[in-house]
Amino acid sequence: MQRRLLLAAGIAGAVSLSGCAGPQVAQYANEKPVLDLRTYFNGTLDAYGIFTDRSGEVVKRFTVVMRCSWNGDEGVLDEDFTYSDGTKQKRVWRMKHLGNGQFSGRADDVVGDARGEQRGNAFRWGYTLLQPVDGKTYEVQFDDWMYLMNDRVMLNKATMSKFGIRLGEVTLSFVKRAP
């Protein structure tokens, strides 16, 4: 009897938690304008962002110049970051279109493969980033959402967490340079 009660409680808990699940990229399938990641991330883009901690305080401001190119289903996103304190960072993503809106990517400071999916105007990207803090490096998870606003502007909101605990958010706007 006790085993059945525990099983019933476990199932009830799982069902109630499923109601708390966040949005899925498929929810945006009919949103316009339709995002084609390979078209948008092709050429030079400027990005402007902030990192906010758990309390919402802006901890870092930064800009990024991105030089992006695709050859068929393989792309390179070459990012140069400049932070408000004058420090600089470089990240080069090597992306692959897997078909049916699915993407994978790698970068030197990313653990394993990043995985992403695009539908409608949205792209959701998940990955583990090696994040240096005070001389130590931590593995932090990113749940990264991008939304195409028009042919030149995309907004990005990423939640950063460790062990399931929210550490902060990155908010970013991409602006594609005119050809």
Secondary structure, 3 states (H helix, E strand, C coil): CHHHHHHHHHHHHHHHHHCCCCCCHHHHCCCCCCCCHHHHCCEEEEEEEEEEECCCCEEEEEEEEEEEEEECCEEEEEEEEEECCCCEEEEEEEEEEEECCEEEEECCCEEEEEEEEEECCEEEEEEEEEEEECCEEEEEEEEEEEEECCCCEEEEEEEEEECCEEEEEEEEEEEECCC
